[in-house]
Amino acid sequence: MTMTLQKYVDQRIPSQLREAFVEMMGTPTGRRLAESSARRRARYILDPTGKLGWGSMTVNLVRLVLIGRETLQHRPTLINSLAHEASHIEQKYISDSFEQEYTAFVTAAQVMTELGLPDSFGWDAPELQSLSPEQAAQKIMEMFPDHPLYGISPAIPVYQVRGPRGLIELAKQAWALLKAA
C-alpha cells in the first residue's frame, strides 16, 4: 500500500470499516476502487441514524459514503457494500440510474470473486454479466420491489443523466427518499 493510500485509509475510513476496506483493496478491482476513492477524497462513515440497516448509499455530490451498521455483522456483506459504494464514487455521477447501479453491482461482484467470496446479491452469475441497461433495470426492480428509488415505480432513470440535468435528477431522487422516510 502506498503511503498516500495508507494515509487515506487511516484518515477517511472509520476503524470499524478499515479492515474490510483493506481486504477489498487486496484485489485488483478493489485497489482501483480504493485509489479512486482516495483521489476523490471520499469520506466513509457508518450510518448515524441507524435507518440504513443492511443497506448503504453514496451521496456523490459531497463524496460521502454511508454504510449501514448491520453490515458490520457479516464481513462478506460489508466488503460487498464497500465495493459497491466505491464503484459509485469511481463513476462520479451526482444522480443515480439503473445503468450506474448495474455497474456498481457487477463491480462489487468482481471484487467478491477476486476474494473467493460469494456475492450476496448474485451478480457474479455469468448470465448477469452482460445485461443491457433495460434488462439490468428490470432485474434490480425485481430484487428491490419496495425500494423508493428502484421499486415498482422507480425514481431513477434507466440511463445515466449527465451534466446539469443530473442536479434535477438528484433533487427528484432525494425527494423520493424523503417521502419514503
C-alpha positions as CSV (number, residue, x, y, z in Angstrom):
1,M,0.0,0.0,0.0
2,T,1.4,3.4,-1.0
3,M,1.9,6.0,1.7
4,T,-0.8,8.2,0.2
5,L,-3.3,5.3,0.1
6,Q,-2.4,4.3,3.6
7,K,-2.9,7.8,4.9
8,Y,-6.2,8.0,3.1
9,V,-7.4,4.7,4.8
10,D,-6.2,5.9,8.2
11,Q,-7.9,9.3,7.9
12,R,-11.0,8.7,5.9
13,I,-12.1,5.1,6.7
14,P,-13.6,4.6,10.2
15,S,-11.9,2.0,12.3
16,Q,-15.0,-0.3,12.2
17,L,-14.7,-0.4,8.4
18,R,-11.0,-0.3,7.9
19,E,-10.1,-4.0,8.0
20,A,-12.8,-4.8,5.4
21,F,-11.8,-1.9,3.3
22,V,-8.2,-3.0,3.3
23,E,-9.3,-6.6,2.4
24,M,-11.3,-5.2,-0.5
25,M,-8.1,-3.3,-1.6
26,G,-6.3,-6.6,-1.7
27,T,-7.9,-7.4,-5.1
28,P,-7.0,-5.7,-8.4
29,T,-10.6,-4.3,-8.8
30,G,-10.8,-3.3,-5.1
31,R,-7.4,-1.5,-5.3
32,R,-8.6,0.5,-8.3
33,L,-11.8,1.4,-6.4
34,A,-9.8,2.4,-3.3
35,E,-7.4,4.6,-5.4
36,S,-10.4,6.3,-7.0
37,S,-11.9,7.0,-3.5
38,A,-8.6,8.4,-2.3
39,R,-8.2,10.6,-5.4
40,R,-11.7,12.0,-4.9
41,R,-11.2,12.2,-1.1
42,A,-14.4,10.3,-0.4
43,R,-15.4,10.0,3.2
44,Y,-16.9,6.8,4.5
45,I,-19.0,6.8,7.6
46,L,-21.3,4.4,9.5
47,D,-24.9,5.5,9.2
48,P,-25.5,7.8,12.1
49,T,-29.3,7.3,12.0
50,G,-29.3,3.5,12.1
51,K,-32.0,3.5,9.4
52,L,-30.0,2.0,6.6
53,G,-29.7,-1.3,8.4
54,W,-28.1,-3.7,5.9
55,G,-28.1,-1.0,3.2
56,S,-25.6,1.6,2.1
57,M,-25.7,4.7,0.0
58,T,-23.4,7.2,-1.7
59,V,-24.0,10.9,-1.9
60,N,-21.6,11.6,-4.7
61,L,-22.3,15.3,-4.8
62,V,-20.3,15.6,-1.5
63,R,-18.4,12.3,-1.9
64,L,-19.9,10.7,1.2
65,V,-20.5,7.0,1.6
66,L,-22.9,5.9,4.3
67,I,-22.6,2.2,5.4
68,G,-25.5,0.6,7.3
69,R,-24.5,-0.6,10.8
70,E,-25.9,-4.1,10.3
71,T,-23.4,-4.8,7.6
72,L,-20.8,-5.0,10.3
73,Q,-22.3,-8.3,11.4
74,H,-21.4,-10.1,8.2
75,R,-18.0,-9.5,6.7
76,P,-18.7,-10.5,3.1
77,T,-21.8,-8.2,3.0
78,L,-19.7,-5.4,4.4
79,I,-16.9,-5.9,1.8
80,N,-19.6,-6.1,-0.9
81,S,-21.2,-2.9,0.3
82,L,-17.9,-1.1,0.4
83,A,-17.0,-2.2,-3.1
84,H,-20.5,-1.3,-4.5
85,E,-20.4,2.2,-3.0
86,A,-16.8,2.7,-4.0
87,S,-17.9,2.0,-7.6
88,H,-20.4,4.9,-7.3
89,I,-17.5,7.1,-6.2
90,E,-15.4,5.9,-9.1
91,Q,-18.3,6.7,-11.6
92,K,-18.5,10.3,-10.2
93,Y,-22.2,10.9,-11.2
94,I,-24.2,13.0,-8.8
95,S,-27.5,11.4,-9.5
96,D,-28.4,7.7,-9.7
97,S,-29.6,5.5,-12.6
98,F,-30.1,1.8,-13.3
99,E,-27.1,1.9,-15.6
100,Q,-24.9,3.1,-12.8
101,E,-26.4,0.7,-10.3
102,Y,-25.7,-2.2,-12.6
103,T,-22.1,-1.2,-12.9
104,A,-21.8,-0.9,-9.1
105,F,-23.4,-4.4,-8.6
106,V,-21.2,-6.1,-11.2
107,T,-18.0,-4.3,-10.0
108,A,-18.7,-5.4,-6.4
109,A,-19.4,-9.0,-7.6
110,Q,-15.9,-8.9,-9.3
111,V,-14.3,-7.9,-6.0
112,M,-16.1,-10.7,-4.3
113,T,-15.0,-13.2,-7.0
114,E,-11.4,-12.0,-6.7
115,L,-11.6,-12.6,-2.9
116,G,-13.1,-16.1,-3.4
117,L,-16.3,-15.0,-1.6
118,P,-19.9,-15.4,-2.8
119,D,-21.6,-12.2,-4.0
120,S,-24.5,-11.7,-1.6
121,F,-26.7,-10.3,-4.4
122,G,-25.9,-12.9,-7.0
123,W,-24.4,-10.6,-9.6
124,D,-21.5,-12.9,-10.1
125,A,-23.7,-15.2,-12.2
126,P,-22.4,-15.4,-15.8
127,E,-25.8,-14.6,-17.3
128,L,-25.9,-11.3,-15.4
129,Q,-22.5,-10.0,-16.6
130,S,-23.7,-8.6,-19.9
131,L,-27.2,-7.2,-19.5
132,S,-28.5,-4.2,-21.4
133,P,-29.4,-1.3,-19.2
134,E,-33.1,-2.1,-19.6
135,Q,-32.5,-5.7,-18.6
136,A,-30.4,-4.6,-15.6
137,A,-33.2,-2.2,-14.6
138,Q,-35.8,-5.0,-14.7
139,K,-33.5,-7.2,-12.6
140,I,-32.9,-4.5,-10.0
141,M,-36.6,-3.7,-9.7
142,E,-37.3,-7.3,-9.1
143,M,-34.6,-7.5,-6.4
144,F,-35.8,-4.4,-4.6
145,P,-39.6,-4.1,-5.2
146,D,-40.1,-1.9,-2.1
147,H,-37.1,0.4,-2.6
148,P,-38.1,4.0,-3.2
149,L,-35.6,4.5,-6.0
150,Y,-35.7,1.1,-7.6
151,G,-39.1,-0.4,-6.8
152,I,-42.3,-0.7,-8.8
153,S,-42.4,3.0,-9.7
154,P,-38.7,3.8,-9.8
155,A,-37.5,7.3,-9.2
156,I,-34.3,6.8,-11.2
157,P,-33.9,6.7,-15.0
158,V,-32.6,3.7,-16.9
159,Y,-29.8,5.6,-18.5
160,Q,-27.3,7.9,-16.6
161,V,-28.2,11.6,-16.8
162,R,-25.1,13.7,-17.3
163,G,-24.3,17.4,-16.9
164,P,-26.6,20.0,-15.2
165,R,-29.7,17.7,-15.7
166,G,-28.0,15.5,-13.0
167,L,-28.9,18.1,-10.4
168,I,-32.6,17.9,-11.3
169,E,-32.4,14.1,-11.1
170,L,-30.7,14.3,-7.8
171,A,-33.5,16.5,-6.4
172,K,-36.1,14.1,-7.7
173,Q,-34.3,11.2,-6.1
174,A,-33.8,13.0,-2.8
175,W,-37.5,13.8,-2.7
176,A,-38.4,10.1,-3.3
177,L,-36.1,9.1,-0.4
178,L,-37.5,11.8,1.9
179,K,-41.1,10.8,1.1
180,A,-40.2,7.1,1.9
181,A,-38.6,8.0,5.2
